[in-house]
Amino acid sequence: MSQLIYIVKRGKNTGAQLRPHWFTDAGGYFQAHKTNSRNDPEGRRVRTESDLIELVRLGYHVRMSNTAIGHSPSTVKPTIAV
């Protein structure tokens, strides 16, 4: 199965790997946006990573984080790892 990943390119967490952020409110969801703004009115919420991968293939950006290193959710364009 494919996975979404993003490697941080600059800043204090350079080289860190980010994964899709799971928002726990409203029963839990992943969040994707048509633009790289989290205030995008065309934002979509999905419950599975496979649905999220389909949105990335359509050009969406994803809210991604790494809570182990304290990296809060960022809206980025991830790559699909096979």
C-alpha positions, 0 to 999 in steps of 0.5 A: 500500500502507498503512503504519504510522506514529506521531508522537511526542507528547511528550518530547525526540523530539516530532514524530518519525515512528516506523515498525514496529521490525524485530527481527533475532533468530529470523530477523526479525519485527515485534512486536504486543501486545494491550495497550500493555505489551511484557510482554503474554503475548498478544504476536504476532510477524509477518514482514510489515507487511501482517500487522501492519496486520491486527493493528492493525485488530484493536486491537493495539499495535505496537513502533515505533522510529526508529533514525536519531534514536536512538529505541528501540522503544516500544509504541504504537497507530499510525495506518494511512497510505494 
